[in-house]
Amino acid sequence: MIRSATLPVQPPLPRFEETNRLKLFSGSSNPDLSREVAHYLGIELGPMVRKRFADGELYIQIQESIRGCDVYLIQPTCHPVNDNLMELLIMVDACRRASARQITAVLPYYGYARADRKTAGRESITAKLVANLLTQAGVSRVLAMDLHSAQIQGYFDIPCDHVYGSPVLISYLASKQISDLVVVSPDVGGVARARAFAKKLDDAPLAIIDKRRQAHNVAEVMNLIGDVAGKTAVLVDDMIDTAGTICEGARLLRAEGAKQVYACTTHAVFSPPAIERLSSGLFEEVIVTNTIPLVSDKQFAQLTTLSVANLLGETIWRIHEESSVSSMFR
């Protein structure tokens, strides 16, 4: 049975009735999330024609006046990443040519984020390339959730608001009232994320898995720093792709005496063979958010999906009102 949990959806507030310059449009990659965000804001998604020509080229037309408006385009650039990214760029271009005052690209998931630096000669830094494409297309501001690395914010020459899915995940975990909880980082690079997560969970203890990656999507767990014996371990990461890293980590935690293991992540990429690995019995529960849509063949018994729609909706409102976004996470 698949369990789904969301933050309480607030009824539309009177202040939103005055919002005639805020326009919200959805790309095709995650329309359900876009509808939830629109519901939180108390507005309707803008009408738009989207179709493909016989050769696969995409056509988009905005079907209402957006002249002088603040436009927000919701489009996670998840699989198929190239199609979804190109669709977003065409949406941006259409809005720019329609004289929108400001165009904000809302990216619940930022594709190509893992290529954020050169690790060998003659490699592309694709995270920077995508930032350049968005800027040149006409984006005025970017709103992204849980970027793979914080340095990606600096790749933009326009304002970039970086928000986190952790409040939703932490609220759900706190409601379970798990005793003897220890937060675990699956690698050294995620220590800062796991430490911040543990701090919000009543300063829960922290453990770190030291691993060495021999090739892309292949992880080798080497050592555990910290004590998990007899405790409930919560593995925290920004995304789960093929699930190799997090499953190897779970096996190590089990071998070190953890009584239960939870996986907790914002972005459920779930590339094959992730579903087989995650549903194999290693985890008590796999907790994710809906930044990426999960089709039926990516569902399994241990999966819990939480909605970040209210979090994104509140952030959009604060940007529109020119009020603080960072105060949401203090």
KEKE-3310 file (N, C-alpha, C; in steps of 0.2 Angstrom, whole numbers, plus 5000, padded with zeros to 4 digits):
npx = (5004:5003:5008:5003:5007:5004:5008:4996:4983:4980:4966:4961:4967:4961:4971:4976:4967:4969:4979:4983:4993:5001:5005:5003:5010:5011:5023:5024:5030:5027:5012:5003:5009:5010:4997:4993:5001:4995:4983:4986:4990:4978:4974:4971:4979:4988:4981:4987:4993:5000:5009:5015:5024:5025:5038:5043:5046:5042:5028:5022:5010:5005:4990:4983:4984:4999:5006:5016:5016:5020:5027:5027:5034:5032:5042:5050:5065:5066:5067:5060:5075:5081:5070:5061:5068:5070:5057:5054:5063:5057:5044:5049:5054:5042:5035:5043:5043:5030:5030:5031:5033:5042:5050:5050:5058:5053:5060:5058:5065:5082:5089:5104:5112:5122:5133:5143:5156:5173:5179:5188:5199:5194:5180:5162:5154:5140:5129:5132:5131:5117:5112:5116:5109:5096:5096:5100:5089:5079:5075:5071:5073:5077:5069:5074:5074:5083:5096:5109:5122:5127:5135:5130:5121:5128:5131:5122:5119:5108:5095:5094:5084:5086:5078:5073:5068:5068:5060:5047:5050:5056:5046:5037:5045:5046:5033:5032:5038:5050:5061:5078:5084:5096:5104:5110:5123:5125:5138:5153:5152:5139:5138:5136:5122:5116:5119:5113:5100:5099:5100:5088:5080:5079:5092:5098:5109:5123:5129:5142:5145:5159:5164:5170:5169:5170:5166:5154:5138:5141:5144:5155:5155:5165:5167:5160:5157:5153:5140:5127:5121:5108:5099:5088:5091:5092:5094:5100:5098:5100:5095:5089:5095:5100:5100:5110:5121:5113:5108:5119:5124:5113:5114:5127:5123:5114:5122:5130:5122:5110:5093:5082:5081:5078:5076:5078:5074:5074:5072:5066:5073:5074:5080:5082:5091:5083:5070:5069:5080:5076:5065:5068:5068:5077:5074:5064:5056:5054:5056:5050:5049:5037:5043:5048:5037:5030:5027:5016:5023:5034:5031:5030:5029:5035:5036:5034:5026:5028:5021:5027:5021:5014:5025:5032:5023:5021:5034:5034:5024:5030:5042:5035:5029:5040:5046:5055:5063:5072:5069:5059:5065:5072)
npy = (4994:5011:5025:5042:5058:5075:5092:5102:5109:5125:5136:5147:5163:5180:5189:5185:5187:5199:5198:5201:5202:5191:5177:5160:5146:5129:5117:5101:5091:5089:5091:5088:5093:5106:5110:5108:5118:5130:5129:5131:5144:5150:5153:5150:5139:5146:5147:5137:5132:5117:5107:5094:5094:5084:5080:5080:5092:5105:5115:5130:5140:5154:5158:5169:5186:5192:5203:5214:5206:5196:5181:5164:5149:5132:5119:5104:5098:5084:5067:5064:5072:5081:5084:5090:5101:5108:5111:5120:5131:5135:5139:5150:5158:5161:5168:5179:5186:5189:5200:5199:5205:5200:5184:5169:5155:5140:5127:5113:5101:5101:5097:5090:5094:5087:5087:5097:5102:5100:5084:5077:5079:5088:5088:5093:5106:5104:5109:5122:5126:5124:5134:5145:5144:5145:5159:5166:5163:5171:5171:5179:5176:5162:5149:5136:5119:5110:5109:5100:5103:5117:5127:5129:5139:5150:5149:5156:5172:5179:5182:5169:5159:5147:5134:5122:5104:5099:5103:5098:5084:5082:5086:5075:5064:5068:5067:5053:5050:5043:5033:5033:5038:5040:5050:5048:5051:5046:5048:5057:5069:5073:5077:5090:5092:5081:5084:5097:5092:5083:5092:5098:5088:5087:5088:5076:5061:5059:5050:5044:5038:5032:5031:5024:5029:5020:5020:5029:5029:5017:5012:5009:5004:5008:5011:5015:5029:5032:5027:5015:5004:4995:5006:5017:5020:5034:5037:5050:5060:5070:5066:5050:5040:5027:5020:5013:5018:5022:5009:5001:5008:5005:4991:4991:4998:4989:4978:4984:4984:4991:4993:4997:5004:5019:5027:5044:5056:5071:5071:5059:5051:5038:5029:5014:5000:5005:5003:4989:4987:4996:4990:4979:4975:4980:4992:5000:5010:5021:5037:5051:5066:5075:5081:5076:5067:5051:5038:5024:5012:5014:5014:5006:4995:5000:5014:5031:5046:5063:5080:5094:5106:5116:5122:5127:5135:5145:5150:5156:5166:5174:5178:5185:5195:5202:5198:5190:5175:5166:5166:5157:5145:5146)
npz = (5000:4996:5004:5006:5010:5015:5018:5027:5016:5014:5014:5000:5002:5006:5002:4990:4981:4976:4967:4952:4943:4945:4937:4934:4926:4919:4915:4905:4913:4927:4930:4940:4953:4949:4949:4962:4968:4963:4968:4982:4981:4977:4964:4946:4935:4921:4904:4890:4875:4869:4859:4847:4832:4817:4816:4828:4834:4846:4850:4858:4864:4873:4880:4886:4890:4896:4897:4906:4917:4931:4929:4932:4929:4931:4930:4933:4927:4924:4920:4903:4902:4892:4884:4893:4897:4885:4882:4893:4890:4878:4883:4891:4881:4874:4884:4886:4873:4874:4882:4896:4912:4922:4923:4931:4933:4939:4947:4953:4952:4947:4933:4926:4937:4943:4936:4940:4941:4935:4935:4928:4913:4899:4901:4902:4911:4915:4923:4924:4910:4908:4917:4910:4898:4902:4907:4895:4888:4893:4906:4922:4935:4946:4954:4964:4970:4983:4976:4969:4973:4983:4976:4963:4963:4962:4948:4941:4934:4937:4950:4961:4970:4982:4989:5001:5003:5016:5027:5025:5025:5037:5046:5044:5048:5062:5066:5067:5079:5082:5092:5098:5086:5073:5062:5046:5034:5018:5011:5012:5006:5008:5022:5027:5024:5030:5044:5046:5045:5055:5066:5066:5070:5084:5088:5084:5085:5073:5060:5048:5032:5024:5008:4992:4976:4961:4948:4938:4945:4952:4968:4982:4998:5012:5026:5042:5051:5067:5078:5076:5082:5087:5085:5076:5060:5049:5033:5024:5009:4994:4982:4975:4963:4954:4966:4971:4979:4991:4995:4997:5008:5017:5019:5025:5037:5042:5045:5054:5065:5066:5070:5062:5046:5037:5022:5016:5005:4994:4980:4969:4958:4953:4943:4933:4941:4952:4958:4961:4970:4980:4985:4991:5004:5012:5018:5030:5027:5013:5010:5001:4991:4980:4970:4958:4946:4950:4942:4940:4939:4946:4959:4975:4990:5001:5000:5003:4999:5000:4999:4992:4988:4995:5001:4990:4985:4995:4994:4981:4983:4992:4985:4975:4983:4987:4999:5013:5010:5015:5029:5030:5033:5045)
capx = (5000:5007:5005:5004:5006:5005:5006:4989:4982:4977:4961:4964:4967:4959:4976:4977:4962:4972:4985:4981:4999:5005:5003:5007:5010:5014:5025:5021:5034:5024:5006:5000:5012:5008:4990:4993:5004:4990:4978:4988:4990:4971:4974:4971:4985:4986:4980:4992:4993:5006:5008:5021:5024:5026:5045:5045:5047:5037:5025:5019:5007:5002:4983:4980:4988:5003:5010:5018:5014:5026:5025:5030:5034:5034:5044:5056:5069:5068:5067:5066:5078:5082:5063:5058:5072:5069:5050:5055:5066:5052:5039:5052:5054:5035:5033:5047:5040:5023:5031:5030:5038:5047:5049:5053:5058:5052:5063:5058:5071:5086:5092:5111:5115:5127:5139:5144:5163:5177:5183:5193:5200:5189:5173:5158:5151:5133:5125:5133:5128:5109:5111:5117:5103:5090:5097:5100:5082:5075:5073:5073:5074:5076:5068:5076:5073:5088:5101:5114:5127:5125:5138:5126:5118:5133:5132:5117:5120:5102:5094:5092:5082:5087:5074:5074:5062:5069:5055:5042:5053:5057:5039:5034:5048:5045:5027:5032:5041:5055:5066:5085:5085:5102:5104:5116:5125:5128:5144:5156:5150:5132:5138:5132:5115:5114:5120:5107:5094:5099:5099:5081:5077:5081:5100:5099:5116:5125:5134:5144:5147:5164:5164:5174:5166:5175:5163:5147:5132:5143:5147:5158:5155:5171:5168:5155:5160:5148:5137:5120:5119:5102:5096:5084:5095:5089:5099:5097:5102:5096:5091:5090:5095:5099:5099:5116:5124:5110:5107:5125:5124:5108:5117:5132:5120:5111:5128:5133:5117:5104:5087:5078:5084:5074:5079:5074:5077:5069:5071:5065:5074:5073:5082:5083:5086:5081:5064:5070:5084:5073:5059:5071:5067:5082:5072:5057:5052:5058:5052:5052:5044:5034:5047:5048:5031:5031:5022:5013:5028:5039:5028:5031:5025:5038:5037:5029:5027:5026:5020:5031:5017:5013:5032:5034:5018:5023:5040:5032:5021:5035:5045:5030:5028:5047:5048:5060:5062:5076:5066:5055:5069:5075)
capy = (5000:5017:5030:5048:5063:5082:5097:5104:5114:5131:5139:5153:5169:5186:5193:5182:5190:5206:5196:5200:5202:5185:5172:5153:5141:5123:5113:5095:5086:5087:5095:5087:5097:5113:5111:5109:5125:5134:5128:5135:5152:5152:5155:5145:5139:5149:5142:5137:5127:5113:5102:5093:5093:5077:5079:5080:5099:5107:5121:5132:5147:5157:5159:5175:5192:5192:5209:5217:5202:5192:5175:5159:5143:5127:5113:5101:5096:5077:5062:5065:5079:5086:5086:5095:5107:5112:5114:5126:5136:5138:5143:5156:5163:5164:5173:5185:5189:5192:5206:5198:5210:5196:5177:5165:5147:5136:5121:5108:5097:5104:5092:5091:5097:5083:5089:5104:5104:5096:5079:5075:5083:5089:5087:5099:5108:5105:5113:5129:5127:5125:5141:5150:5143:5149:5166:5169:5162:5177:5170:5184:5173:5155:5146:5129:5115:5105:5108:5095:5107:5124:5131:5130:5146:5155:5149:5161:5179:5182:5180:5162:5157:5140:5131:5115:5100:5096:5105:5093:5077:5082:5086:5069:5060:5070:5064:5046:5049:5037:5034:5031:5039:5043:5053:5045:5053:5041:5049:5063:5075:5075:5078:5096:5091:5077:5088:5101:5088:5080:5097:5100:5083:5088:5087:5068:5060:5059:5045:5045:5032:5033:5026:5026:5027:5017:5022:5032:5024:5012:5014:5004:5007:5006:5012:5018:5033:5033:5021:5014:4998:4996:5012:5018:5024:5037:5039:5057:5062:5075:5062:5043:5038:5020:5018:5009:5021:5021:5002:4999:5011:5002:4985:4992:4999:4983:4974:4987:4983:4996:4989:4999:5009:5023:5032:5050:5060:5075:5069:5052:5050:5031:5025:5006:4996:5007:5000:4982:4988:4999:4986:4972:4973:4984:4998:5000:5015:5026:5044:5055:5071:5074:5086:5072:5063:5044:5034:5018:5006:5016:5013:5000:4995:5004:5021:5037:5052:5069:5085:5101:5111:5122:5125:5130:5140:5150:5154:5160:5171:5178:5182:5190:5201:5204:5197:5185:5168:5162:5166:5151:5139:5147)
capz = (5000:4995:5009:5004:5016:5012:5023:5026:5011:5016:5009:4997:5007:5003:4999:4984:4976:4973:4963:4945:4940:4946:4932:4935:4920:4921:4909:4905:4917:4933:4931:4947:4957:4947:4951:4970:4970:4961:4973:4988:4979:4976:4957:4941:4930:4915:4898:4886:4870:4869:4854:4844:4825:4815:4816:4835:4837:4851:4849:4864:4864:4879:4878:4889:4890:4901:4897:4912:4923:4934:4927:4936:4925:4935:4926:4934:4922:4926:4914:4899:4904:4887:4881:4898:4897:4879:4883:4898:4886:4873:4887:4893:4875:4873:4889:4885:4867:4876:4886:4903:4916:4925:4921:4936:4931:4946:4945:4959:4951:4942:4929:4925:4942:4946:4932:4943:4941:4931:4938:4923:4908:4893:4903:4902:4917:4912:4927:4922:4904:4909:4919:4904:4893:4905:4907:4889:4885:4896:4913:4926:4942:4946:4961:4963:4977:4984:4971:4971:4977:4984:4972:4957:4964:4959:4941:4938:4934:4939:4956:4962:4977:4984:4995:5004:5005:5022:5032:5024:5027:5045:5049:5043:5053:5069:5068:5069:5086:5082:5097:5096:5079:5071:5055:5042:5028:5014:5009:5015:5003:5011:5029:5029:5023:5036:5050:5047:5045:5062:5071:5066:5073:5091:5088:5084:5083:5066:5057:5041:5028:5020:5002:4986:4969:4956:4942:4938:4947:4956:4974:4986:5005:5015:5033:5045:5056:5071:5081:5074:5085:5091:5084:5069:5056:5043:5028:5021:5003:4990:4977:4974:4956:4954:4973:4972:4985:4997:4997:5000:5014:5021:5020:5030:5043:5045:5047:5060:5071:5066:5070:5057:5041:5033:5017:5016:5000:4991:4973:4968:4951:4952:4937:4934:4944:4959:4962:4963:4975:4986:4988:4992:5011:5016:5021:5033:5023:5008:5011:4995:4989:4973:4965:4952:4947:4951:4938:4943:4939:4951:4966:4979:4996:5007:4997:5005:4995:5003:4994:4993:4984:4999:5002:4984:4984:4999:4992:4976:4986:4996:4980:4972:4988:4989:5007:5015:5008:5020:5035:5031:5035:5052)
cpx = (5004:5004:5007:5003:5008:5005:4999:4988:4978:4972:4964:4962:4965:4964:4977:4973:4964:4977:4982:4987:5003:5001:5007:5005:5013:5017:5022:5024:5030:5018:5003:5002:5010:5001:4989:4996:4999:4985:4980:4988:4983:4970:4973:4978:4983:4985:4985:4991:5000:5005:5015:5020:5026:5034:5048:5046:5041:5035:5021:5016:5003:4995:4979:4986:4992:5008:5010:5016:5021:5024:5030:5029:5036:5036:5050:5059:5071:5067:5060:5069:5078:5075:5060:5062:5071:5062:5050:5057:5061:5046:5042:5052:5047:5033:5037:5045:5033:5023:5029:5035:5043:5045:5053:5053:5058:5054:5063:5063:5075:5090:5099:5115:5121:5134:5141:5151:5167:5180:5188:5194:5195:5182:5169:5155:5144:5128:5126:5130:5120:5108:5111:5111:5097:5090:5097:5093:5077:5073:5075:5076:5073:5074:5069:5075:5079:5092:5106:5120:5126:5129:5135:5122:5122:5134:5127:5119:5113:5100:5092:5090:5082:5083:5075:5068:5062:5063:5049:5044:5054:5051:5036:5038:5047:5038:5027:5035:5045:5060:5072:5086:5092:5102:5111:5117:5128:5135:5147:5154:5143:5132:5135:5125:5112:5114:5114:5100:5093:5098:5092:5077:5079:5088:5101:5106:5117:5130:5136:5147:5153:5164:5168:5170:5171:5172:5157:5142:5135:5147:5150:5158:5161:5171:5162:5158:5153:5145:5129:5118:5113:5097:5092:5088:5091:5094:5096:5102:5097:5092:5093:5089:5094:5099:5105:5119:5120:5108:5113:5126:5119:5111:5123:5129:5117:5117:5131:5128:5111:5098:5082:5082:5078:5078:5074:5078:5071:5067:5071:5066:5072:5074:5083:5090:5084:5075:5065:5075:5080:5068:5061:5070:5073:5080:5065:5053:5056:5053:5055:5047:5042:5037:5047:5041:5033:5026:5021:5019:5034:5037:5030:5029:5028:5039:5031:5031:5024:5026:5024:5027:5016:5020:5033:5029:5019:5029:5038:5029:5026:5040:5041:5029:5034:5048:5053:5058:5066:5073:5061:5059:5073:5072)
cpy = (5006:5022:5037:5053:5070:5086:5099:5109:5119:5133:5145:5159:5175:5190:5191:5185:5196:5204:5195:5200:5195:5179:5165:5149:5135:5120:5106:5090:5084:5092:5094:5092:5104:5115:5112:5116:5130:5134:5132:5142:5154:5155:5149:5145:5142:5145:5143:5131:5124:5108:5100:5092:5086:5075:5079:5087:5101:5114:5123:5139:5148:5159:5165:5180:5191:5198:5213:5213:5199:5185:5169:5152:5137:5121:5110:5098:5088:5073:5063:5072:5084:5088:5092:5101:5111:5115:5120:5132:5139:5142:5150:5161:5165:5169:5180:5189:5192:5198:5205:5202:5206:5188:5173:5158:5144:5129:5116:5103:5100:5099:5094:5094:5093:5084:5096:5106:5099:5091:5076:5080:5083:5087:5094:5100:5109:5109:5120:5131:5128:5132:5146:5150:5147:5156:5169:5168:5168:5176:5176:5182:5166:5153:5138:5126:5110:5104:5103:5097:5114:5129:5133:5137:5151:5154:5153:5168:5183:5179:5173:5160:5149:5138:5124:5111:5097:5097:5100:5086:5077:5082:5079:5064:5061:5067:5057:5045:5043:5038:5031:5032:5042:5044:5050:5048:5048:5042:5056:5069:5078:5076:5084:5096:5087:5080:5093:5098:5085:5086:5099:5094:5082:5086:5079:5067:5059:5054:5046:5039:5035:5028:5029:5024:5026:5019:5026:5027:5018:5014:5008:5007:5004:5006:5016:5022:5035:5027:5021:5008:4999:5002:5012:5022:5027:5040:5045:5059:5067:5071:5055:5042:5031:5016:5013:5012:5020:5014:4999:5001:5007:4995:4986:4994:4993:4978:4977:4987:4987:4991:4991:5004:5012:5026:5038:5054:5065:5073:5062:5051:5043:5028:5018:5005:4998:5004:4993:4983:4991:4995:4979:4970:4977:4989:4997:5005:5019:5032:5049:5061:5070:5079:5083:5067:5056:5041:5027:5012:5008:5017:5006:5001:5000:5012:5025:5043:5058:5075:5091:5107:5117:5126:5129:5136:5146:5154:5158:5166:5176:5182:5187:5196:5204:5204:5192:5178:5164:5161:5160:5145:5140:5143)
cpz = (5000:5000:5006:5009:5013:5018:5022:5021:5014:5011:5006:5002:5003:4999:4992:4978:4972:4968:4956:4940:4941:4942:4933:4929:4922:4914:4910:4910:4923:4934:4937:4952:4956:4950:4959:4972:4968:4966:4980:4987:4978:4969:4953:4937:4924:4909:4893:4881:4869:4864:4850:4836:4823:4816:4824:4838:4841:4849:4855:4862:4870:4877:4882:4889:4896:4901:4903:4918:4925:4933:4930:4932:4929:4930:4929:4928:4923:4919:4910:4899:4898:4884:4886:4898:4891:4880:4888:4894:4881:4877:4889:4887:4874:4877:4888:4879:4869:4881:4893:4907:4919:4924:4926:4934:4938:4944:4952:4958:4946:4939:4927:4931:4945:4942:4934:4943:4937:4936:4934:4917:4902:4895:4903:4909:4915:4916:4926:4915:4904:4912:4914:4899:4896:4905:4900:4885:4887:4903:4918:4933:4942:4953:4960:4970:4977:4978:4974:4975:4977:4979:4965:4957:4961:4951:4937:4939:4935:4946:4956:4969:4977:4990:4996:5005:5012:5027:5031:5026:5034:5048:5049:5048:5060:5071:5070:5076:5086:5088:5095:5089:5078:5064:5052:5036:5024:5011:5013:5013:5005:5018:5031:5029:5029:5043:5051:5048:5053:5067:5071:5070:5081:5092:5089:5082:5075:5065:5050:5038:5023:5014:4997:4980:4964:4949:4943:4940:4950:4962:4978:4993:5008:5022:5036:5051:5061:5074:5079:5078:5089:5090:5077:5065:5050:5039:5024:5015:4999:4985:4978:4966:4955:4960:4975:4979:4991:5000:5000:5007:5019:5023:5026:5037:5046:5048:5054:5066:5071:5066:5065:5052:5037:5028:5016:5010:4997:4984:4971:4960:4949:4945:4938:4936:4951:4962:4965:4970:4981:4989:4990:5000:5015:5020:5024:5029:5019:5008:5005:4995:4982:4969:4958:4952:4946:4947:4942:4944:4943:4958:4969:4986:5001:5005:5000:5002:4998:4998:4996:4990:4989:5000:4996:4983:4988:4997:4986:4978:4989:4990:4977:4976:4990:4996:5007:5013:5014:5027:5036:5034:5042:5057)
residu = (MET:ILE:ARG:SER:ALA:THR:LEU:PRO:VAL:GLN:PRO:PRO:LEU:PRO:ARG:PHE:GLU:GLU:THR:ASN:ARG:LEU:LYS:LEU:PHE:SER:GLY:SER:SER:ASN:PRO:ASP:LEU:SER:ARG:GLU:VAL:ALA:HIS:TYR:LEU:GLY:ILE:GLU:LEU:GLY:PRO:MET:VAL:ARG:LYS:ARG:PHE:ALA:ASP:GLY:GLU:LEU:TYR:ILE:GLN:ILE:GLN:GLU:SER:ILE:ARG:GLY:CYS:ASP:VAL:TYR:LEU:ILE:GLN:PRO:THR:CYS:HIS:PRO:VAL:ASN:ASP:ASN:LEU:MET:GLU:LEU:LEU:ILE:MET:VAL:ASP:ALA:CYS:ARG:ARG:ALA:SER:ALA:ARG:GLN:ILE:THR:ALA:VAL:LEU:PRO:TYR:TYR:GLY:TYR:ALA:ARG:ALA:ASP:ARG:LYS:THR:ALA:GLY:ARG:GLU:SER:ILE:THR:ALA:LYS:LEU:VAL:ALA:ASN:LEU:LEU:THR:GLN:ALA:GLY:VAL:SER:ARG:VAL:LEU:ALA:MET:ASP:LEU:HIS:SER:ALA:GLN:ILE:GLN:GLY:TYR:PHE:ASP:ILE:PRO:CYS:ASP:HIS:VAL:TYR:GLY:SER:PRO:VAL:LEU:ILE:SER:TYR:LEU:ALA:SER:LYS:GLN:ILE:SER:ASP:LEU:VAL:VAL:VAL:SER:PRO:ASP:VAL:GLY:GLY:VAL:ALA:ARG:ALA:ARG:ALA:PHE:ALA:LYS:LYS:LEU:ASP:ASP:ALA:PRO:LEU:ALA:ILE:ILE:ASP:LYS:ARG:ARG:GLN:ALA:HIS:ASN:VAL:ALA:GLU:VAL:MET:ASN:LEU:ILE:GLY:ASP:VAL:ALA:GLY:LYS:THR:ALA:VAL:LEU:VAL:ASP:ASP:MET:ILE:ASP:THR:ALA:GLY:THR:ILE:CYS:GLU:GLY:ALA:ARG:LEU:LEU:ARG:ALA:GLU:GLY:ALA:LYS:GLN:VAL:TYR:ALA:CYS:THR:THR:HIS:ALA:VAL:PHE:SER:PRO:PRO:ALA:ILE:GLU:ARG:LEU:SER:SER:GLY:LEU:PHE:GLU:GLU:VAL:ILE:VAL:THR:ASN:THR:ILE:PRO:LEU:VAL:SER:ASP:LYS:GLN:PHE:ALA:GLN:LEU:THR:THR:LEU:SER:VAL:ALA:ASN:LEU:LEU:GLY:GLU:THR:ILE:TRP:ARG:ILE:HIS:GLU:GLU:SER:SER:VAL:SER:SER:MET:PHE:ARG)
# end
